[in-house]
């Protein structure tokens, strides 16, 4: 038996329910309650109510980043349970309307649509076959999202995120500025955490980027690493003879493998990606103009051919209109070579999709 989530579902008429408690305020001109000062409400939709999707929704909720959150998932019972669990915390949270449905129509009028849904890899399945299954899923999700919210920003979190951001761009028909992948925003946070622990400073004071693919070929940009405006790598190499090329690659590898370690220990990642995506949501919807390493169209950057429509992570300025600009950062020859190799791998994967 379906349980009620509101008094309306229990048979109580909600129309005018508050009039017994509050006297309407008029503007002094007539008896009409003031409504023309009402601000525009912000709506965020999260597609996929799994561990990642719900961590993102919960973090957006607690940080008061949206007035309405719509949840969509293929499993109706789990979806309703997740929504109820958050609704029941209403007395402890900012006032946010929560809605859910298996139908994409619940996302209508979204300012931002976050896609976390994706097929899980079957033991023995090739990466290409998994990618093709996710493309088939995106063919159902993305056009429907675009139809319901033609002015929204699409933020892709599903993996492999760089290729699927390209897929979302192609299927949505949106301008490239409004299709973004979460990319290496979290990888860069992991990188900053490791360095901050070593230097005994706050991770927010470490300026360090991972760029390229969100995956095995990601590039650690050591040449621009700084703390308090001071270059760090030269100082580390002068004070620690162990900071050679092999050690630097070991640190990069530790960043790449850290997600696998978390998955091996608890079965999935959730909280870090939740906070990472919430930081992107804040920059986008609050027009913060902050710089994030996210997956964007990289053709023409760092020697990547102009006709290679490949998405990978580069530092980008984010605001209410989406991607406002991409930094053409200075890289060493080796960093550029690695980035081009990462782009080549991603380009080859996208060419297999036939989009």
Secondary structure, DSSP 8 states (H G I E B T S, - for coil): ----SSGGGGT---TTGGGGT----B-SSSSSB--TT-----EEEEE--SHHHHHHHHHHHHTT--SEEEEE-S-HHHHHHHHHHHHTTGGGS---EEEEESSGGGGTT-SEEEE-------TT--HHHHHHHHHHHHHHHHHHHHHH-TT-EEEE-SSSHHHHHHHHHHHH---GGGEEE-TTHHHHHHHHHHHHHHHTS-GGGEEEEEEB-SSTT-EEEEEEEEETTEE-HHHHHHH-TT-SHHHHHHHHHHHHHHHHHHHHHHSS--HHHHHHHHHHHHHHHTT--EEEEEEEE-TTSTT--TT---EEEEEEEEETTEEEEE------HHHHHHHHHHHHHHHHHHHTTT-
